[in-house]
Amino acid sequence: MKTVADYVRTIPDFPEPGVMFRDVTTVIQDADGLQLAIDEMVKLCGDPDEIDAIVGLESRGFIFGMPIAYNLHKPFILVRKKGKLPCETIEQTYDLEYGSATIEMHKDAIKPGQKVVVVDDLIATGGTISAAIRLVERLGGEVKKCVFLMELAGLNGREKLKGYDVEAVVSYEGK
């Protein structure tokens, strides 16, 4: 029986020498791989009765978060790059390797006390997901879990998420 890791294509030395790029497109381009990935991520979300909503980060967090929300019969909340949401938003800026970025969420997306699972395809350094968590918490939500398809453990993203329940379907030691 295949695992999600069997569907992930690894491309050595991309985008630079020494990096093993883990390509998610080969997972989602295969019907069995996609179904397995979603099913495994749903399992990691925990008890649906303890979750009020699924939060997904642009853009691959949408790919995985939406079907998870559908399967758990929960609303799906978007976290997008600055300037992409039409209503009143809150924003969070975070550091990148070379510069910074800003993400936003609608001000009315999370109700105080709502319990959410934050979903993305990959945890690397943890910067983007940390910023999304701050948005949820600023609106009064509680992050019950962070769920990823893949983790690049060598980049220590879990360190930025200390105190949160972090789960990944596949973990790779390198970067």
Disulfide bonds with the S-S distance in Angstrom:
none
